[in-house]
Amino acid sequence: MGRDPKAEWEYAKQTLTGKRRDNIPLINGLEQFCEDAKADIGEKTFITDEILVIRGNPADIIVEESEKRNCDLIVMGTHGHGIIADAVMGSTARQVMRRSKKPVLVVRLPDERSEK
């Protein structure tokens, strides 16, 4: 029987936000999540060079790590929660674009509702 992607996503979200703590190593869970995502993509492949789990403000960490690693480009996906939600909360991609000296490519992720 296959895994329920929504349940897996919720589990990963709860683990990453610290709302769920059990004895499953986080790194192994993230690696498995990436492998499952890669399998779901099919012929479209990507290379996972390294998985980093770092606490802190996501935009700050992304900018800092891109500088440390001397990246040529930062590529980010965005969910596009909407103009009001982004204005109130701010989007991580927008914050990275403002703070980074590196070029940032933002890719709009497909809406899950439109794929069904």
HELIX and SHEET records of a PDB file:
HELIX    1   1 PRO A    5  LEU A   16  1                                  12    
HELIX    2   2 LEU A   26  ILE A   41  1                                  16    
HELIX    3   3 PRO A   58  LYS A   68  1                                  11    
HELIX    4   4 ILE A   83  MET A   89  1                                   7    
HELIX    5   5 THR A   92  ARG A   99  1                                   8    
HELIX    6   6 GLU A  112  GLU A  115  5                                   4    
SHEET    1   A 2 ILE A  74  THR A  78  0                                        
SHEET    2   A 2 VAL A 104  ARG A 108  1                                        
END                                                                             
